[in-house]
């Protein structure tokens, strides 16, 4: 375990959870070595969406959250408002979205 705490994003969690992901082992090592592993609330929703065909992996993540291996980081109302401001600033790109904007706050 390192002294670093990390904020997990969607891609990292997907590679961590899905054993067939090309970088699965690397993400396992990096995330498992962190002192604390935070999962933002909007990222959790996004991971759930992407794992709709991998329910065992999603159940494993929820189990890890419940036992404290990962820490759930619920967004504050202020962060959600700021995320919507950022999202509104990029309406035509379709690339931002609430989870990305929330991580930018």
C-alpha positions as CSV (number, residue, x, y, z in Angstrom):
1,X,0.0,0.0,0.0
2,X,1.3,3.5,-0.9
3,X,0.6,6.7,0.9
4,X,-1.3,8.1,-2.1
5,X,-5.1,8.3,-2.1
6,X,-6.8,8.2,-5.5
7,X,-10.0,9.3,-7.1
8,X,-11.2,6.5,-9.4
9,X,-12.6,7.4,-12.8
10,X,-14.9,5.3,-14.9
11,X,-12.3,3.9,-17.2
12,X,-10.0,2.9,-14.4
13,X,-12.7,1.2,-12.5
14,X,-13.9,-0.7,-15.6
15,X,-10.4,-2.0,-16.3
16,X,-10.0,-2.8,-12.6
17,X,-13.2,-4.8,-12.5
18,X,-13.3,-6.6,-15.8
19,X,-10.7,-9.4,-15.9
20,X,-10.7,-9.5,-19.7
21,X,-9.7,-5.8,-20.0
22,X,-6.3,-5.4,-21.6
23,X,-4.9,-3.4,-18.7
24,X,-6.7,-5.2,-15.9
25,X,-3.6,-6.3,-14.0
26,X,-2.0,-2.9,-14.2
27,X,-5.1,-1.2,-12.8
28,X,-5.5,-3.8,-10.1
29,X,-2.0,-3.2,-8.9
30,X,-2.3,0.6,-9.0
31,X,-5.7,0.8,-7.4
32,X,-5.0,-1.9,-4.8
33,X,-1.8,-0.2,-3.7
34,X,-3.5,3.1,-2.9
35,X,-4.0,4.2,0.7
36,X,-7.6,5.3,0.0
37,X,-9.8,4.7,-3.1
38,X,-12.6,7.2,-3.7
39,X,-15.5,6.6,-6.1
40,X,-17.4,9.7,-7.0
41,X,-21.2,9.2,-7.0
42,X,-21.6,10.1,-10.7
43,X,-18.8,7.8,-11.6
44,X,-20.5,5.0,-9.8
45,X,-23.6,5.6,-11.9
46,X,-21.6,5.6,-15.1
47,X,-19.8,2.4,-14.1
48,X,-23.1,0.8,-13.4
49,X,-24.3,1.7,-16.9
50,X,-21.2,0.3,-18.6
51,X,-21.3,-2.9,-16.6
52,X,-25.0,-3.7,-17.4
53,X,-23.8,-6.9,-19.1
54,X,-21.2,-7.6,-16.3
55,X,-23.4,-7.7,-13.2
56,X,-21.0,-9.8,-11.2
57,X,-18.3,-7.1,-11.6
58,X,-20.8,-4.4,-10.5
59,X,-21.9,-6.5,-7.5
60,X,-18.2,-6.9,-6.5
61,X,-17.7,-3.1,-6.6
62,X,-20.7,-2.5,-4.4
63,X,-19.5,-5.2,-2.0
64,X,-16.1,-3.5,-1.9
65,X,-17.8,-0.1,-1.2
66,X,-20.0,-1.6,1.5
67,X,-17.0,-3.1,3.3
68,X,-14.9,0.1,3.0
69,X,-12.3,-1.0,0.5
70,X,-13.5,1.9,-1.7
71,X,-14.9,5.2,-0.3
72,X,-18.1,6.6,-1.8
73,X,-17.8,10.3,-2.5
74,X,-21.3,11.7,-3.0
75,X,-21.3,15.0,-4.8
76,X,-22.4,18.1,-2.9
77,X,-25.2,20.3,-4.3
78,X,-22.6,22.9,-5.1
79,X,-20.5,20.4,-7.1
80,X,-23.6,19.3,-9.0
81,X,-24.5,23.0,-9.8
82,X,-20.9,23.6,-11.0
83,X,-21.0,20.5,-13.1
84,X,-24.1,21.7,-14.8
85,X,-22.4,25.1,-15.4
86,X,-19.5,23.3,-17.0
87,X,-21.8,21.0,-19.0
88,X,-23.8,24.0,-20.3
89,X,-20.5,25.7,-21.5
90,X,-20.0,22.8,-23.9
91,X,-23.4,22.1,-25.4
92,X,-22.5,21.3,-28.9
93,X,-19.6,18.9,-28.2
94,X,-21.6,16.2,-26.5
95,X,-18.3,15.2,-24.9
96,X,-18.6,16.6,-21.4
97,X,-21.6,15.1,-19.5
98,X,-22.3,15.4,-15.8
99,X,-19.7,12.8,-14.5
100,X,-16.9,14.5,-16.4
101,X,-18.0,17.9,-15.4
102,X,-18.4,16.9,-11.8
103,X,-14.8,15.6,-11.7
104,X,-13.7,19.1,-13.0
105,X,-15.2,20.9,-10.0
